[in-house]
Amino acid sequence: TIGRQLFSIFGVFQVLFATLQGISGGSDQITRETRGGTLGLLGLTPLSCFRIAFGKFQAALAQPLMVVLAGTPVLAICIFLGGVPASSLAWCTGLSLACGALGAGTALLCSSCLKTGAGAAISSVVILSLYSIAPVLLLLVLARDYSNMQLVIGIISCLHPAWAMGLVMNGGFGPAWLSLDQWMVAVPVSFAQALLLVWLTGRRLRVLLESRSTLARLETLLFP
């Protein structure tokens, strides 16, 4: 039906746009501080490096959240046209936010490792693209027959939001104990992966702040 076709089109665009907005929001969070010379000021706050990174992550996540809020009425109209169950709005919203969180977390980590926001954004797109393509190689290695392929795809879809979305949109592909519920697992798993990226960003921030503190002490000793 036209409702299902429109929902599939707008749903895919929402997930992609939310991911790109997450990357856009996170790619310049740390590099902007470095360019402005205010990165050292973060070390003067009573916050831990993880809490600083988590605050940056929350700021970056606001952009994909706005995409989801703007796209919800459009998806609701598609459901109203028929052919799409109302529950589809739940998985599309959840997976959009999950992809946005992964994009923001990846871009935030790249922002702490690179010098420019553009470089962080490009690196994030490449990393997430490889992350989406890598399961195909896993399928070629592990899925020797159809039953193994079902099992591997079902497990991958529990770990990867894009694969979970493809599974749900295609009516399910996997063993009965996994079918059509992968997105419920993929959403919290994706947020856990994003938080891991935030934690790694906090570790990277600690290294950056300690190095700047050491340089400041050397400058004080050499040029009193």
C-alpha positions, 0 to 999 in steps of 0.5 A: 500500500501507499502508506507502507511505501511512504513509511519505508522511504521516510523511515530510512531517510529519518534514520540516515538523517538522524545519524548524520545529525549526530555526526554533525553535532559531535564532530566539532565538540572537542575540536572547537574547544581546542581551536578556541584555546578553552580546552584547558579550562575544562580541567579547572571544573570539578567535573570528571572527564567522563562527565565532561564528555557525557555533557558533550554527548548530550549536546550532540544528541540534541540534533538527532532528537530534533530530527526524530521529533520533526519526523514523527508526524510524517510517519504518523500520517503514513500509518494513518494511510494504512498498511503499517501497524502503529507499533512501527512508529516505536521501532523507527523512533527507537532505531533512529535515536540509536543510530543518532547516538552511535553517530554522536558518540563516534564523532565525539571520539574522533573529535578528541583525536583529530584537529578539525571538525571536518576531519572528525566528521569524515572519519566518523562516516567512514567508521560507521560505514565500515561498521555497517559493512563488516557483518557482511564479511562475518556472514560469508565466513560463518553462514555456511548454510541457510539455517546458520545464516538465519542465526547469524543475521538474527544475532547481528540484528540484535547488535546493529541498529541498521541491520535491525531496521532492515530485518523489521522492514523485510518482515523478519529473517531469523529463527523464531526465537529472534524474529521481529524483536531484534530492534528491542535489543538493538536499541539499548545495545546501541546506546551502550556502545555509544556510552562506551565511545563517550567513556573512551572520549573521557579517557582521551580528554584526560590525556589531553588535559594532562599533557596541557597541564604538563606543558603549562608547568614546563613553560612556568619553569622555563619562562617564569 
